[in-house]
Amino acid sequence: MFLLNPKKYHRPFKDEKTNDIFQKTIDFFENKGLASIKEDDQDIRWYDDYINMLKETQAYATLLTPAGYGDPDARFDMYRIAQYNELLGFYGLSYQYCYQVSILGLGPIWMGDNEEVKKKTGQLLKEGGIFAFGLSEKEHGADLYANEMKLYPRGDGTYLARGDKYYIGNGNKAALVSTFGRYADTNDFVFFVVETTHPNYECVKKINTSGNRPAYVAAYSLHDYPITRSEILSSGQRAWDSALNTINVGKFQLGFCSVGICTHALYEAINHAYNRWLYGHRVTDFPHIKKLFTESFVRLVAMRLFAMRAIDYFRSANDNDRRYLLYNPIQKMKVTTEGMKIIDMLLDAIAAKGFEQDTYFEMAVRDIGMIPRLEGTTHVNMGLVVRFMGNYLFNNIDLPEIPLRDDIANDDYILNQKAGSLKAVKFPDYKRPYAGISTPNIEVFKDQIELLRAFLSDTPPDKEQADNKDYMLALGEIFTMIPYAQLILENAKIYNIPQEIVDEIFNFIVRDTSQYALQMVSNHRNSEAQIANLMKIIKLPVNSDNTDKVWNDHVLSLVGAYEMNP
């Protein structure tokens, strides 16, 4: 079974320490039970028991410490880091959030050049410490150029830190907070660490109350906080690179959280619908309910296929192959918004049940939309995606096939990237993933790819359209479907996903691509020739008995497959 099922966890990692951490985490949540999780959520109760579990299992210390700074089994390995996000998301966004913002907080430390802080951090992780990433500010969000946090020189080689940060996860309890600012005298960028227990650190307030409740999203202020060279992580270009690359690493985890949330919600929803009777029939006997569950299932499988395959590109990256820089914003934007679609469809299937306070689903409804919106807008990520369109579709070069990267290795490059030109990122032939595989809907989508290329080559956006961000974002929606489909298809081969599921995935890919093309025609100014080319992209999927086969052979098998302990 491709989807995560904690009750049938098959110990998929190649080292037993990782398998033990995942199993002990499952045991913790299952023993805690759904009622206790919901009680903590509704009472906005900080999760000390979860933090204690992390210390006992050495989860963060093992998963988030690069080789050389912790125990022999510690390594920074995206294959297991990312899947731990999925597992935590399965049980609740607040738990995953604590982990994700710790990843963000650790990024500038591991990417910096302060060995003293690195060694200290390795020890703090062993002691159960969590971490925070002090980047955003209330008035400027994550606009790095507008950052107002400053280090003021004291004339003796030390500094005083003054300024405020806003929307900072773990800002109440973090062992260290990696804080981004500028030197007041030179205006150069700087990353430094502060301690939440220091008297000059003020945790001003908790910001989040309506969602992600047990987590603590803080506003904090530094009041002439003393900083020496021992607290400075990086300066100048290295600080800037650390900010961008930390975001690349940390926000990549978002898609896995959405996958985890949707997987748990799907189990709960199908169990409820199958066991509920209306008008003498099971709710799952109604054709529209079958359709909602079947499409939710294939969209979820597609999300996980893409997310898992993106890990391989991340781990295989080097200075000459940075394809992951395209798949990363798609992970943050496309995978997470697909999660919103799935929860909406499942909510249509189970209706009022989805709002009952003792269900997991009630949290999923509330939290799923936070992920793409609060962690970097979809528009920003789409803006990045569009910049790869020309090289992806027209300027291909020979690049190696990327294998499954489930090997035991420290991902050194991830922590030593340099920010570079996106125009230099190249891709192999976009048709390569389709070799050796064909289904009716794959063939339709291949036609849509060629029709988009024709639109771009024969009737490209004029200067006014190219300068119109709204127009280019809409065009990006069409293009995004191509790399999204690419990684799904590559991983479907790796995991031997049945052909009927693959064809149903491409059924919705064809429909979504057609919908985006129609929106381009109806919502934006286009020339007559552009309209003609866009209209050609609008195609019908091939509907077959695959839908019934997926329902009977795959979706119904989820009934009773998982139910969380009460």
N, C-alpha and C positions, 0 to 999 in steps of 0.2 A: 504494500500500500504506500502510495507516494506521499500522502498528507500525514502530518504529525499526529500521532495518537499516543499520548503519554501512558495509557494503560497497556499498550503493546509496544513499549519502547525497545528497539532492537539493537541498541548499543552500536551505533554506526561508525564510531571513530576508531582510528587505528591504534590509539593508546588508551589504556584502561583508566588512567587518571581522569581524562576528559569524560569518558563514559560514566565514571563514578560520580563526577560533579553533576552531570545532567540527571542521572538517576536520583541522586540525593536531593536535587532541587525539585524534581517531580514528587518525591516522597514528602518533602516539606509541604508543598502546596496541597497535595491530596490529603495529607493528615490534617492540615489546617482546615480544609473544607470550604465549600462555596459560601456557606452561611457566615463563616468568620471573615472571609474576604469582603463580603458585602457589608458586614457590620463595620469593619474598619473603614471602608469606603464612605459609608453614610455618616459615620461619626467623625470623618476627616482626621483619622488617627494615624500618627506617624508609625511606620512599620519597624519597630525595634526588633521584632522576632525575625523578620526577613534579613535585617542587617546582621543579626547574630548568626543566622544560617550561613550567610556569605563568609563570615569569619571562620566558622567551623569547617566548612567545605573548602575554604581557600579558593573560592570560585573566582573572584576578581584577581586575586594574587596570581593564580595560575593562568587565567585567560588573558589578562591585560598587562602582564609584565614581560617586556622583551627579554630574549635570551641574554644571560649575563648579569641580570639585575635581580634575579630571584632564585628559586629552587630549580633543580635540573629540568623539571617538567614544565617550567614557565616559558612561554613564548608568545609573541604577538602574531597570531595565526588567524587570518580572517575567516577561514573555513569554520572554525569553532566559535569565534567571536560573534559572527553574524547569526549563527543558528541558536546561540544562547539568547539573542534578542527575540527570536521567534518563540522560543519556549517561554520566556518571561511575558511576552505579549499575550500568549495563550492564556495566561492566568490573570493578567491585568496590566493596563497601560502604565500605572504608577510604578510597578516593579521594573518594567522595561525602561521607563524614563530615568530612574535612578542609575541604571546601568549605562544607558546611552550618554547621559551627561557626564558620567565618570569617564567614559571613553573620550569625550570632548575635553574634559579637564586634563586628562593625561596626555593628550596629543602634543601640546606645546612643551611639556616636560620632556617627553621622549624625543621630540624633534629638535629640542634646543641643544646647547653645548655646555650645560652646567652639570658636570658629572656628580658633584656633591648633592644636588637636588635629586638627581636620578637614583642614586643609592638610597637616599632618605625615602624617596617615594616607594621603592621596592619594599622597604621595611614597613612603611605605613600600610601598604596593601596587605602584607602578611598579618598586620594587626587589625585588619577589617576596615580600613579607611575607605571612604568614598570621596569623590572629587567633583570639582565644579569648573566651569568655563566662563570666565568673566569677560564677555565680549560685548554684548548688546547694551545699549543705553536707551533710556526712556524716550528721549526726543529724537533719536537718530536710528533706532533699531540696530541692525547689523551693518550699518554704513561705516566701514572702517575709516574712511577719510574724515568723517565728521566726529571721530572719537574725541571726547573731552577729558578723559582720565589722564592725569599728568604726573610725571615724576619731577619734582623740583630739587635741583642740586643744592647741597648744603655747604659746598666748598671744601669738603674733606673726603670726597669720593663716595659719599652716601647721599641718599635722597629721602624726600618726604612725598608719599603718594596721597594725592587728593582727587576725589571725584566720586561719581556714582555709577553703579551698574544696575541694570533692570532686566527682569525675566531670566534669572540665573538659577537653574535647577541645582538642588543640593546646597544652596547658598546658606542654609542654616547649620549644616553638620559636616560640611566637607573638611577633610584633613588639610587639604591645600586647595586654593582657588587660583587657577592660572588666569591672570588679569592682563588684558591688552590695553595699552595706552601709548603715550608719546613722552619723550623727554621735553620738558618745558623750555630748555635753552636751545636745543637744536631742532626740535619738532620731529626727530627720527622716531620710528616705531619701536616699541619695546614690549616684551612679555616678562612678567615677574609673578612670583607666587606670594600669596598672603594666607594667613591662618584665620579661620573663623573664630578661634578662641582668643585672639589678640584684642586687648582693650581698645585699640584704634580702629578695629573692624566693627562696624555696626550693621547687623542684619535688621533692616528698617521694617520690613513687613513681608508677610506671605501674600502673593498676588493671586494664586489660583484657589478658587473655592467651588466653582460650578462643575469642573471636570478634573480627572486625574487627581482626585482629592487627597489621598494619603501622601502623595509626593509634595515636596516643598519647593515652590518656584519663588525665588526671593528677589527683593530689591535690597542692595547693600551699598554702604558708603564707606569710604576710607577717609579718616580724619587725621591728616599728617602721620600716616602709617610709615614707620621707619623702614627703609629699604637699603640693603647693602648689596655689594656684588654677589653675595651668597644667595640672594633671592632672585637675581635677574637670570632669566632663562635664555633670552636671545634679544638681539637688537638689530635695527635696520632691516635689510632685505630678508635676513633669516627670520625675523619676527613676522614680517609680512607673509613669507612663504608658509610659516607655521600656522598662521591664522587660516589661510586658504586651504592648506592640505589637511588640517585638523577637521575643518568643515567637510571636506571630501570624505574623510574616513568616518567621522561621527554620524553625519546625516545619511550616509549609505545604509545605516542600520534601520532607518525608518520603514523601508519596505518590508523587512522581516517582521517588524512589530505588527504591521497591518495584516500580513499573512497569518500570524499567530492568532490575532483577534478574530479574523474571519473564519479560521478553522474551528475554533471553539464555538463560535456562534452558529456555524453550519451544523455541527453535531447537535447542539441544543435545539435548534429549530427543526431539524428533520425528525428527531425523537418526539417532539411535541406534536408536529403535524401528522405523523404516521399514527400516533396513538389517540388522536382526536377524531370523533365521528360527528358528521353533520348530514342530516337528511338520509340516514341509513348508509352512508359511505365514509370511508376514511378520507380525511382532508387531502391526503396525497393521491387519492383517486381522481381528483378533479384535474382536467387537462391544463388549466392555467397554472395550477400549483406545481404540477410536474415540470412545466416549462420554467417556472421561476427557480426551482431547485436545480434543474439540470444546467441552466445557464450560470447560476451561482457557482456550481461545482466546477464547470469547465473554466470559468474566469479565475477561480481560485487556483486551480491546477496551473493555469497559465502564469499567474502571478508568481507562484513558487518556482516554476521552471525558469522564468526570467531571472528572479532574484538569486537563485542558486547558481545559475550560469554566470551571472555578473561577478560572483566571487572569483571564478576561474580567471577572468580577465584582470581583476584587481590584483590577484596574487602573482600573475605572470607579467605584470607591467615592468617596463624598464624605460630608459631614456629614449629608446628607438621604437617603442611600442606602448603608446598611451591610449589605446582604444577605450580603456575603462572610463576615460573622461567623458565619453558620450553616454555610456551605459549607466554611469553614476547619477546624473540628473534625471534620467528616465526612471531609475529606481526610486528616487525621491519624489518624483512627480506622478509618473504613470502608474506605478505599482500601488502607491498610496491612494490615488483617486479611484482606481479599480476597486480597492477595498470599500470605498464609500458606496459604489454601485452595488456591490454584493450585499452589504448590510441593508440597503434600501430594498433590494429584491426580496431578501429573506424576511424583512419586516412586512412587506406586502403579503407574504405567505402565511405568517403567524399572527399578524395584526396586533391586537391588544396584548397578547402574551408577551410581546417584545418590550412592553413598558412596565411589566410587573417588577417590583423592587427586589424580589428574591431570586431573580434570574441573572445569569452572566450577560444575557443579551442586552439588558437595560444599560449596562456599562458600555457595551459595544456600540450601541446606538449613539450614546453621548460622546464617546471618545474617538470614534473612527474618523470623524471630520476634523478633529484637532490636529491629526498627524501631518497632513500636507499643508495645513494653513498656519500652524504655529511654529513650524520648524523650517521656514523658508517657503515663500509662496510658490505656487505652481508656475506663475508667470516668470519668475526669475529663472527657474529651472528650464522652462521652455525656451527662454531667451538663449540659454547655453546650448540647448539641443540644436536650434536652428543654425548655429555657427558651424556645425559639422556637416550640414546637408550637402554642400558642393563636393567635398572630398569623399563622402560616403557613396554618393551616386555616380560621380563622374571621374574622379581622380584616383582610381584604385592602383594599389601596388601589391607586390607579392609579399605576403606576411604568413608566418606559420600558423597552422591550426593550433588552437589552445586546448590542451587536454583537461580532463577533470583534475582539479587541484585539491585532492583530499589528503595529500601527503603531509607528514609531520615536518614542518619547516617554519622557521621564524621569517616573517615577511619583512625583510630588511628594507626593501625599496619603499614600502608604504610609509616608513618613518624617515625617509631621506629624500623625498621628492623635492624637486625644484619647480616653482611656477614657471611655465613656458607658454609659448604661443599656441593657441588652439588651432590656428591655421596649419600648423606643422603636423597635426595628428592625421595619419592616413589609415586607410582601411583596405582590405582585400576585396575581390570581386563580390559584390552584393548578392550575386546569384549562387555563390558557392554553397550555402547551407541547403539549397533545394536539390542538390545532386543526390540521386538515389532514393528520393521519397516523393510520392505524389498522392494526393487525394483530390476529390472534385473541388473543394474550396481552396486548397493550396493553389490549384491552377487558376482559379478566378483571381486570387490575390496577386499572383505573379503578373497577370495582365494589368492589375491596378498599379503595380510598381512601375511598369513600363509606361503607363499612361501619365503617371506623375512626372517621370523623367521627360516625357514629351512636352508636358506643360512647362517645365523649367527650362528646357532647351529651346523650344519654339516660341513660347509666349512668357518669358520670365517677367517677374515683377519689374515695373518701371521704377524710376527713381523715387517718385512720390509714394508708391506702394512699399518699396524697400525701406523707406524712412518711416513708414507707419508701423509702429510696433504692434498694434492690434492686428493689422493685416498679416504680418510675418508670424505672429503667434498662432493665428488660425491656420496658416500654411504649415507651421510646425506640427500641428496636431495630425495632419495627414502623414507627414514624413515620419513622425515618431512611430507610427504603426509598423514601419519597415524594420528598424533595428529591434523593436519589441518582438516582432514575429521571428526575427533571426535567432535571437537567443532562446526563445521558446522552442523553436524547431531543433536547434543544436542539442538542447538538453533533453528533448523528447527522445532523440536517438540514444543519448547516453543512458537514460533511465528506462528505455524500452516502454514508453507510454503507448498503450493500445491505439491502433490507427483510428478507431471510431472517436476516441477522445480528441486526438489531434485534429481530425476533420471538423469536429464541433467547435474546437478552439478557433480554427480558421473561419468557421461560419460567422462567429461574432466579429472577428477581425475584418472580414469583408464588409459586414454591416456597418461597423464603426467607421471604417475608411470612407464608405459611401456617405455616411452622415456628415463627416467633417468636410467632404467635398461640397455637399449641398449647402452647408453653412457658409463656406467660402463664397458660393454663388449668391446666396440670399442676403448675406449680412455685409458684404463689402463691395467696393467699386471694382469692377473688372471690365476689360475690353471685351468686345464680342468674341474675338478669337480666344481669349482666356476662358470665357464662359463655356464656349464650345468644348474646349479641352477638359475643363473641370467636370462638365456634364458626362463626359465619357468615363470618368473615374467612378461614377455612381453605378454600381452593379448589384445585382441580386445574388445572394448566396445560393448554393445548391442545397436544397432541403431534402433529406433522405431519411431512411429508417435508422440512421446513426443516432438520431436523438432518442428514439425509443431504446436502442441498444445501450446507450450510455445510462439512461434512466434505470433500466432493468438490471444491468450487469454491474454498475458502478455506484450510482447514487443510492439506490435502495439498500445496498450492502452497508451503507453508513448507519442505518437504523440500529440502535443499540450498540454500535461499535465503541462509543465512548460516552460516559456520563460522569461528571465530576462528583467526587464524594461530597455528601451533603455537609 
